[in-house]
Amino acid sequence: MPVKDWMSKDLVTIDADTSIMKATKVMKQNGIQHLPVLSKGRLAGIVSDRDLKEATPSKATTLDIHEMYHLLDTIKVKSLMPKRLFTITPGETVEKAAAVMLKRHISALPVVDGQGNLAGIITKGDIFRAFVSISGIYQGPLAMGLELPDQPGYIKQVTDVIREHGGRIASIMTRYEGAPEGFKRVYIRAKEVKDEKALQKELESKHKILYYFI
């Protein structure tokens, strides 16, 4: 799944010299949590609502309201931007974007083209939407997990049985973590199965079933 299919392209951006107060207003007005920051029209960084909240004086501050507003209108977002900027390109995968976010403990990535121009932004919410989509949960109400030998032909054996029961495959995903050596875990969603209980019984007679939800 390429990033370009899931990123937001209708972007709201701010200039590096924008104040914290204005940046906060822009986020609230547009219902967003991340703002790409530009300097002379080029991507310079990104700030999140968390960055802005952490820079805002707490309610316990001794500043009066006018002093606090003046402070917020003085501090520029460029002083809040993370020193290291992580980006991704439109042609890279959503999986890679998710891995970068997880590793770097960030919740959004600016998407830049080959010339370094800002093309979009992909957030954790976009990642969730993508993975929910490929999971097949909306198309396949029948969900099952199996532990299969990591050898050619075993997934086909399972899908052939599902099709023999009139079913259609909505999604197939595999995972090696947590499986014994020489095995893999396979997660399948299917639809239009004529008799789910009969299918379950046949699969259990041939393979190790981790779960089976109707």
C-alpha positions as CSV (number, residue, x, y, z in Angstrom):
1,M,0.0,0.0,0.0
2,P,1.7,3.2,-1.1
3,V,1.6,6.2,1.2
4,K,0.2,8.4,-1.6
5,D,-3.1,6.4,-1.4
6,W,-3.6,7.2,2.3
7,M,-1.9,10.5,2.9
8,S,-3.8,13.8,3.3
9,K,-3.2,16.1,0.4
10,D,-5.4,19.0,1.4
11,L,-2.8,20.5,3.6
12,V,-2.9,23.3,6.2
13,T,0.6,24.7,6.8
14,I,2.1,27.5,8.9
15,D,5.2,29.6,8.6
16,A,8.2,29.0,10.9
17,D,7.7,32.5,12.4
18,T,4.0,31.9,13.3
19,S,3.3,32.3,17.0
20,I,2.2,29.5,19.3
21,M,-1.1,31.3,19.8
22,K,-1.9,31.5,16.0
23,A,-0.8,27.9,15.4
24,T,-3.1,26.8,18.2
25,K,-6.0,28.7,16.6
26,V,-5.2,27.2,13.2
27,M,-5.3,23.7,14.6
28,K,-8.6,24.2,16.4
29,Q,-10.2,25.9,13.4
30,N,-9.3,23.1,11.0
31,G,-9.7,20.2,13.5
32,I,-6.2,18.9,13.0
33,Q,-3.4,17.8,15.4
34,H,-0.3,18.4,13.2
35,L,1.0,21.3,11.2
36,P,3.8,21.2,8.6
37,V,6.0,24.2,9.1
38,L,7.4,26.1,6.1
39,S,10.3,28.4,5.8
40,K,10.6,30.4,2.5
41,G,8.1,28.0,1.0
42,R,10.1,24.9,1.9
43,L,9.4,22.3,4.5
44,A,11.3,23.1,7.7
45,G,9.6,20.9,10.3
46,I,6.3,19.8,11.8
47,V,4.6,20.7,15.1
48,S,1.8,18.8,16.9
49,D,-0.8,19.9,19.3
50,R,1.2,18.2,22.0
51,D,4.2,20.4,21.2
52,L,2.0,23.4,21.5
53,K,0.4,22.3,24.8
54,E,3.8,21.5,26.3
55,A,5.0,25.1,25.4
56,T,1.9,26.7,26.9
57,P,2.2,27.9,30.5
58,S,0.3,25.8,33.0
59,K,-2.7,27.1,35.0
60,A,-0.4,27.2,38.0
61,T,1.7,30.0,36.4
62,T,2.1,33.3,38.2
63,L,1.6,35.2,34.9
64,D,-1.6,37.1,34.5
65,I,-3.8,36.4,31.5
66,H,-2.4,39.4,29.5
67,E,1.2,38.4,30.2
68,M,0.4,34.8,29.2
69,Y,-1.3,35.9,25.9
70,H,1.7,38.1,25.2
71,L,4.1,35.3,25.8
72,L,2.1,32.9,23.5
73,D,2.0,35.6,20.8
74,T,5.8,36.0,21.1
75,I,7.1,32.5,21.0
76,K,7.5,31.2,17.4
77,V,6.8,27.6,16.4
78,K,10.2,27.3,14.9
79,S,11.5,27.1,18.5
80,L,9.3,24.1,19.2
81,M,10.0,22.0,16.1
82,P,11.8,18.7,16.8
83,K,15.4,19.1,15.8
84,R,15.3,16.1,13.6
85,L,12.7,15.9,10.9
86,F,11.6,12.5,9.6
87,T,9.8,12.3,6.2
88,I,8.6,9.7,3.8
89,T,8.0,9.8,0.0
90,P,4.6,9.1,-1.7
91,G,5.8,5.9,-3.3
92,E,7.0,4.3,-0.1
93,T,4.7,1.9,1.8
94,V,2.3,2.6,4.6
95,E,4.0,-0.2,6.5
96,K,7.3,1.6,6.4
97,A,5.6,4.8,7.6
98,A,4.1,2.9,10.5
99,A,7.5,1.4,11.3
100,V,9.2,4.8,11.3
101,M,6.5,6.3,13.6
102,L,6.7,3.4,16.0
103,K,10.5,3.5,16.1
104,R,10.7,7.3,16.5
105,H,7.7,7.7,18.8
106,I,6.1,10.2,16.5
107,S,2.5,10.4,15.3
108,A,2.8,12.0,11.8
109,L,5.2,12.1,8.9
110,P,5.4,14.9,6.2
111,V,5.4,13.3,2.7
112,V,7.9,14.9,0.3
113,D,8.4,14.3,-3.4
114,G,11.7,13.7,-5.2
115,Q,12.4,17.4,-5.2
116,G,11.8,17.8,-1.5
117,N,8.5,19.6,-2.0
118,L,5.7,18.9,0.6
119,A,3.2,16.6,-1.1
120,G,1.1,15.6,1.9
121,I,1.1,14.3,5.5
122,I,0.3,10.8,6.8
123,T,-0.7,10.4,10.5
124,K,-1.4,7.5,12.9
125,G,-5.1,7.9,12.0
126,D,-4.3,7.3,8.4
127,I,-2.3,4.3,9.3
128,F,-5.2,2.9,11.3
129,R,-7.6,3.4,8.4
130,A,-5.2,1.6,6.0
131,F,-4.7,-1.4,8.2
132,V,-8.4,-1.7,9.1
133,S,-9.1,-1.6,5.3
134,I,-6.6,-4.4,4.4
135,S,-7.8,-6.5,7.4
136,G,-11.0,-7.2,5.5
137,I,-13.1,-6.7,8.6
138,Y,-15.8,-4.8,6.6
139,Q,-16.0,-7.5,3.9
140,G,-15.3,-10.7,5.8
141,P,-17.4,-11.4,8.9
142,L,-15.7,-14.8,9.5
143,A,-12.3,-14.5,11.1
144,M,-9.8,-17.2,11.8
145,G,-6.2,-17.7,12.9
146,L,-4.2,-20.7,12.1
147,E,-0.7,-22.0,12.9
148,L,0.7,-23.5,9.7
149,P,4.1,-25.0,8.6
150,D,6.2,-22.4,6.9
151,Q,6.2,-24.4,3.7
152,P,4.7,-23.8,0.2
153,G,1.1,-25.0,-0.3
154,Y,-0.3,-24.9,3.2
155,I,-2.1,-21.6,2.9
156,K,-3.6,-22.9,-0.4
157,Q,-4.8,-26.0,1.5
158,V,-6.8,-23.8,3.9
159,T,-8.2,-21.4,1.2
160,D,-9.2,-24.4,-0.9
161,V,-11.2,-25.8,2.0
162,I,-12.9,-22.4,2.5
163,R,-13.8,-22.2,-1.1
164,E,-15.2,-25.8,-1.0
165,H,-17.6,-24.5,1.6
166,G,-18.7,-21.7,-0.7
167,G,-16.6,-19.1,1.0
168,R,-14.7,-16.2,-0.6
169,I,-11.5,-14.8,0.8
170,A,-11.6,-11.2,2.1
171,S,-8.0,-11.0,3.4
172,I,-5.0,-13.0,4.3
173,M,-2.2,-11.8,6.6
174,T,0.8,-13.7,8.0
175,R,3.1,-13.3,11.0
176,Y,6.2,-15.1,12.1
177,E,6.6,-13.5,15.6
178,G,5.2,-15.8,18.3
179,A,5.1,-18.9,16.1
180,P,7.4,-21.9,16.7
181,E,10.4,-22.4,14.6
182,G,9.4,-23.6,11.1
183,F,5.8,-22.3,11.5
184,K,3.9,-19.1,10.8
185,R,0.6,-17.7,11.9
186,V,-1.9,-17.0,9.2
187,Y,-5.0,-14.7,9.7
188,I,-7.8,-15.1,7.3
189,R,-11.2,-13.3,6.8
190,A,-13.8,-14.9,4.7
191,K,-17.4,-14.3,3.6
192,E,-20.3,-16.2,2.1
193,V,-19.4,-19.5,3.8
194,K,-22.5,-21.7,3.7
195,D,-21.9,-23.5,7.0
196,E,-19.4,-21.9,9.3
197,K,-19.5,-24.7,11.9
198,A,-18.9,-27.3,9.3
199,L,-15.9,-25.4,7.9
200,Q,-14.5,-25.0,11.4
201,K,-14.8,-28.7,12.1
202,E,-13.0,-29.6,8.9
203,L,-10.2,-27.1,9.4
204,E,-9.7,-28.3,13.0
205,S,-9.2,-31.8,11.7
206,K,-6.4,-30.7,9.5
207,H,-4.7,-27.7,11.1
208,K,-4.0,-26.0,14.4
209,I,-6.7,-23.3,14.9
210,L,-5.7,-20.3,17.0
211,Y,-9.2,-18.8,16.9
212,Y,-12.3,-18.9,14.9
213,F,-14.9,-16.1,15.2
214,I,-18.2,-16.1,13.4
